[in-house]
Amino acid sequence: MVEISSVPPIADCSKTLWLVGGTQESIQLAEAIAALQLPCVVTVATPSAKRQYPISSTFRVEVSRLQPETVSQFLQQAQIAAILDASHPFAVEISQLAIAAAEAANLPYLRYERPQLETGMAADLCLVDSLTTLLNSDLLAQQRVLLTLGYRWLADFQPWQARSTLFARLLPSVAALEAAIAAGFTPDRLIALRPPFSIGLETALWQQWQISQVVTKASGAAGGELIKRQVAQQLGVKLIVIQRPAIAYPRQTSCLTAALAFCQQQVQIAL
C-alpha cells in the first residue's frame, strides 16, 4: 500500500500529472493519486491494462503508444505539469521517450524503479547482461526451456527451435499467441495465463513440461522473479535471469510513498 499523507485533495487545477503506467506499482500509485483527487492522466499500452486502473473525476486512463513526434502534442493537450514514470523496468522505449519529453519541455521527472532482488550466488541462478548475450551463448543447447519473457522477444528465439525444446508462457491475448506461433511454437508448448502465479502453479507447470531451464527478466519480486527463484531452487532447475537495461534516469526512487509525495508536491507547485 502507498501511504497517503495529510496533504488535502486538490480537485480544481489546470495542470495535470502524467503517470506512465503498465505495472502493479503504477496501479497502486494511481489509486492513491485518485484518492487525493490529484489531476492525472495515465498511459497504458493495452485495453486490458486500462481496466485495472481506478475511475475518478480527476483521473483518466488512455491506451496510447506515444511516439517522439506525438509526445509534445500530448503534453500540451493534457497540460502536463510533471511526469512520474512507473513503467516496467524493461520498457526502455517509453522511459527514454518520457525522459526526453521532460527535458524538452523543462518538466519535473521522477522514475519509480521497483527494487531489484539480491543477486546471491545460488548454483541454480545464472545472470546474463542482455538477450543478445543469451542468444549468442550455448546455455540453451539441448535443454527443455520455459520462456517467461513476454511475446515480443519470442521471434528472437526462432533459430533455437532446432537446438532445444522451447516452451513459452504468455498473456492470454490474440497478439501474443499469433507472435508465438509465428516464432515456431506449437500449441502444445504454449500456455496463456495472466499473473500473478503461485509457487504451486509454477511448480506444477515446470514439472508437467519437465523443464530444465527457465528464462526470465530481472523484474523483481513484483514481477514474479522471487517465486521463480524459489521454485528453481526447489526443483533444481537453472534459472537464467536477463538483467535490466541500463538507463540514465535523471531522478529515481524505489519508494512508493516518495513517488506519491512527488506528485503532491508538483501539483501544489503548479497551482
C-alpha positions as CSV (number, residue, x, y, z in Angstrom):
1,M,0.0,0.0,0.0
2,V,1.0,3.6,-0.6
3,E,0.9,5.8,2.4
4,I,-1.3,8.9,1.8
5,S,-0.1,11.9,3.7
6,S,-2.2,14.7,5.2
7,V,-2.0,16.9,2.1
8,P,-5.6,17.9,1.2
9,P,-7.2,16.7,-2.0
10,I,-6.9,19.1,-5.0
11,A,-9.7,18.9,-7.5
12,D,-9.6,22.3,-9.2
13,C,-6.3,22.5,-11.1
14,S,-5.5,23.1,-14.7
15,K,-2.2,21.3,-14.5
16,T,-2.0,17.5,-14.7
17,L,0.3,14.7,-13.8
18,W,1.4,12.1,-16.3
19,L,1.7,8.7,-14.8
20,V,3.5,6.3,-17.2
21,G,1.7,3.0,-16.3
22,G,1.9,-0.7,-17.0
23,T,3.0,-2.2,-13.7
24,Q,1.3,-3.3,-10.4
25,E,3.1,-0.4,-8.7
26,S,1.6,2.1,-11.1
27,I,-1.9,0.8,-10.2
28,Q,-1.1,1.3,-6.5
29,L,0.1,4.8,-7.2
30,A,-3.0,5.5,-9.4
31,E,-5.3,4.5,-6.6
32,A,-3.5,6.8,-4.2
33,I,-3.5,9.7,-6.7
34,A,-7.2,9.2,-7.4
35,A,-8.0,9.1,-3.7
36,L,-6.2,12.5,-3.2
37,Q,-8.1,13.9,-6.3
38,L,-4.8,15.0,-7.9
39,P,-5.4,15.7,-11.6
40,C,-3.7,12.9,-13.5
41,V,-3.6,11.1,-16.9
42,V,-2.1,7.6,-17.0
43,T,-1.0,6.0,-20.3
44,V,-1.0,2.2,-20.8
45,A,-0.4,0.0,-23.8
46,T,-3.5,-2.2,-23.9
47,P,-7.2,-2.0,-23.2
48,S,-6.9,-4.9,-20.7
49,A,-4.4,-2.9,-18.7
50,K,-6.7,0.1,-18.7
51,R,-9.4,-1.8,-16.9
52,Q,-7.1,-2.3,-13.9
53,Y,-7.0,1.4,-13.0
54,P,-9.4,3.4,-10.9
55,I,-12.2,5.7,-12.2
56,S,-12.2,9.2,-10.9
57,S,-13.4,12.7,-11.9
58,T,-9.8,13.9,-11.7
59,F,-8.2,10.8,-13.2
60,R,-8.3,9.3,-16.7
61,V,-6.6,6.4,-18.4
62,E,-5.6,6.5,-22.1
63,V,-4.5,3.5,-24.2
64,S,-1.7,5.1,-26.1
65,R,1.6,4.2,-27.8
66,L,3.2,7.7,-27.8
67,Q,5.9,8.4,-30.3
68,P,8.6,11.2,-30.4
69,E,6.6,13.1,-33.0
70,T,3.4,12.9,-30.9
71,V,4.5,13.3,-27.3
72,S,4.9,17.1,-27.4
73,Q,1.2,17.5,-28.5
74,F,0.2,15.1,-25.8
75,L,1.9,17.2,-23.1
76,Q,0.3,20.4,-24.3
77,Q,-3.2,19.0,-24.8
78,A,-3.2,17.2,-21.4
79,Q,-1.5,20.3,-19.7
80,I,1.1,18.1,-18.1
81,A,3.0,19.6,-15.2
82,A,5.2,16.7,-14.1
83,I,6.0,13.1,-15.1
84,L,6.0,10.0,-12.9
85,D,7.4,7.1,-14.8
86,A,6.3,3.8,-13.2
87,S,6.6,1.7,-16.4
88,H,8.1,-1.8,-16.4
89,P,11.9,-2.0,-15.9
90,F,12.3,-3.4,-19.4
91,A,10.0,-0.8,-21.1
92,V,13.1,1.1,-22.4
93,E,11.4,3.0,-25.2
94,I,8.7,4.6,-23.2
95,S,11.1,5.6,-20.4
96,Q,13.5,7.2,-22.8
97,L,10.6,9.0,-24.5
98,A,9.4,10.3,-21.2
99,I,12.9,11.5,-20.2
100,A,13.4,13.2,-23.5
101,A,10.0,14.9,-23.3
102,A,10.6,16.1,-19.8
103,E,14.0,17.6,-20.8
104,A,12.5,19.3,-23.9
105,A,9.5,20.8,-22.0
106,N,11.5,21.5,-18.8
107,L,9.2,19.3,-16.8
108,P,9.9,17.6,-13.4
109,Y,10.5,13.9,-14.0
110,L,10.7,11.1,-11.4
111,R,11.3,7.4,-12.2
112,Y,9.8,4.8,-9.8
113,E,12.1,1.8,-10.2
114,R,10.9,-1.3,-8.4
115,P,13.5,-2.8,-6.1
116,Q,15.9,-5.4,-7.5
117,L,16.4,-8.7,-5.8
118,E,19.7,-9.6,-4.2
119,T,21.9,-11.3,-6.7
120,G,23.1,-14.1,-4.5
121,M,25.4,-16.9,-5.5
122,A,23.0,-19.8,-5.9
123,A,24.1,-22.6,-8.2
124,D,20.8,-22.6,-9.9
125,L,20.9,-18.9,-10.8
126,C,22.6,-17.6,-14.0
127,L,22.7,-13.9,-14.7
128,V,23.2,-12.6,-18.3
129,D,23.5,-8.9,-19.2
130,S,21.2,-9.0,-22.2
131,L,19.1,-11.0,-24.5
132,T,21.8,-10.8,-27.2
133,T,24.3,-12.4,-24.8
134,L,22.0,-15.2,-24.1
135,L,21.2,-16.0,-27.7
136,N,24.8,-15.9,-28.7
137,S,25.8,-18.4,-25.9
138,D,25.3,-22.2,-25.7
139,L,23.3,-22.0,-22.5
140,L,20.1,-23.2,-24.0
141,A,21.5,-26.0,-26.1
142,Q,19.7,-29.4,-25.8
143,Q,17.6,-28.1,-22.9
144,R,13.9,-28.0,-22.2
145,V,13.5,-24.3,-21.8
146,L,10.5,-22.3,-20.5
147,L,10.5,-18.7,-21.7
148,T,8.7,-16.2,-19.4
149,L,9.8,-13.0,-21.2
150,G,6.6,-11.8,-23.0
151,Y,5.7,-12.4,-26.6
152,R,7.7,-9.5,-28.1
153,W,11.0,-11.4,-27.6
154,L,9.9,-14.8,-28.9
155,A,10.8,-14.2,-32.5
156,D,14.5,-13.9,-31.4
157,F,14.4,-17.5,-30.2
158,Q,13.1,-18.9,-33.5
159,P,16.7,-20.1,-34.6
160,W,16.8,-22.0,-31.3
161,Q,13.8,-24.2,-32.1
162,A,16.1,-26.7,-33.7
163,R,18.7,-26.7,-31.0
164,S,16.5,-27.0,-27.9
165,T,12.9,-27.7,-26.8
166,L,11.2,-24.4,-26.2
167,F,8.1,-23.6,-24.2
168,A,6.5,-20.2,-23.6
169,R,4.1,-18.7,-21.1
170,L,2.2,-15.7,-22.4
171,L,-0.6,-13.3,-21.6
172,P,-3.9,-14.5,-22.9
173,S,-4.2,-12.3,-26.0
174,V,-4.5,-12.9,-29.7
175,A,-1.4,-10.8,-30.4
176,A,0.7,-12.9,-28.0
177,L,-0.5,-16.2,-29.4
178,E,0.0,-15.1,-33.0
179,A,3.5,-14.0,-32.3
180,A,4.4,-17.2,-30.6
181,I,3.1,-19.4,-33.4
182,A,4.9,-17.2,-36.0
183,A,8.1,-17.8,-33.9
184,G,7.7,-21.6,-34.3
185,F,6.0,-22.6,-31.1
186,T,3.4,-25.3,-31.4
187,P,0.2,-25.1,-29.3
188,D,1.3,-27.9,-27.0
189,R,4.3,-25.8,-26.0
190,L,2.3,-22.7,-25.1
191,I,0.3,-21.7,-22.1
192,A,-1.7,-18.4,-21.8
193,L,-2.2,-17.1,-18.3
194,R,-2.3,-13.8,-16.6
195,P,-0.1,-13.3,-13.5
196,P,0.4,-13.4,-10.6
197,F,1.5,-17.1,-10.3
198,S,1.7,-19.0,-7.1
199,I,4.6,-21.3,-6.1
200,G,2.2,-24.3,-6.6
201,L,1.2,-23.3,-10.1
202,E,4.8,-22.6,-11.1
203,T,6.0,-25.9,-9.7
204,A,3.2,-27.9,-11.4
205,L,3.8,-26.3,-14.8
206,W,7.6,-26.8,-14.7
207,Q,7.1,-30.4,-13.7
208,Q,4.4,-31.1,-16.3
209,W,6.7,-29.9,-19.1
210,Q,9.9,-31.4,-17.5
211,I,11.6,-28.1,-17.7
212,S,15.4,-28.0,-17.2
213,Q,15.8,-24.2,-17.6
214,V,13.7,-21.1,-17.2
215,V,14.5,-17.8,-18.8
216,T,13.1,-14.7,-17.2
217,K,13.7,-11.0,-16.7
218,A,15.1,-9.3,-13.6
219,S,11.7,-7.9,-12.9
220,G,11.9,-8.0,-9.1
221,A,9.5,-9.6,-6.6
222,A,6.5,-7.8,-8.0
223,G,7.2,-9.4,-11.4
224,G,7.3,-12.9,-10.0
225,E,11.1,-13.3,-10.0
226,L,11.3,-14.3,-6.4
227,I,8.8,-17.1,-6.8
228,K,10.7,-18.4,-9.8
229,R,13.9,-18.4,-7.8
230,Q,12.3,-20.4,-5.0
231,V,10.8,-22.9,-7.4
232,A,14.1,-23.2,-9.3
233,Q,16.0,-24.0,-6.1
234,Q,13.3,-26.5,-5.0
235,L,13.3,-28.4,-8.3
236,G,17.0,-28.0,-9.3
237,V,16.1,-26.1,-12.4
238,K,18.5,-23.5,-13.8
239,L,17.0,-20.0,-13.7
240,I,18.5,-17.7,-16.3
241,V,17.8,-14.0,-15.5
242,I,18.3,-11.3,-18.0
243,Q,19.5,-8.2,-16.2
244,R,17.7,-4.8,-16.5
245,P,18.8,-2.5,-19.2
246,A,21.0,0.4,-18.0
247,I,19.1,3.7,-18.3
248,A,20.3,7.0,-17.0
249,Y,17.3,8.2,-15.1
250,P,17.6,11.9,-14.2
251,R,15.9,11.2,-10.8
252,Q,14.6,8.0,-9.4
253,T,13.2,6.3,-6.3
254,S,12.2,2.8,-5.2
255,C,9.8,4.1,-2.5
256,L,6.1,4.3,-3.4
257,T,5.4,6.8,-0.7
258,A,8.2,9.1,-2.0
259,A,6.8,8.8,-5.5
260,L,3.3,9.9,-4.3
261,A,4.9,12.8,-2.4
262,F,6.5,13.9,-5.6
263,C,3.0,14.0,-7.2
264,Q,1.6,16.0,-4.4
265,Q,4.4,18.5,-4.4
266,Q,4.3,19.1,-8.2
267,V,0.6,19.7,-8.2
268,Q,0.9,22.2,-5.3
269,I,3.7,24.0,-7.3
270,A,1.5,24.1,-10.4
271,L,-1.3,25.8,-8.6
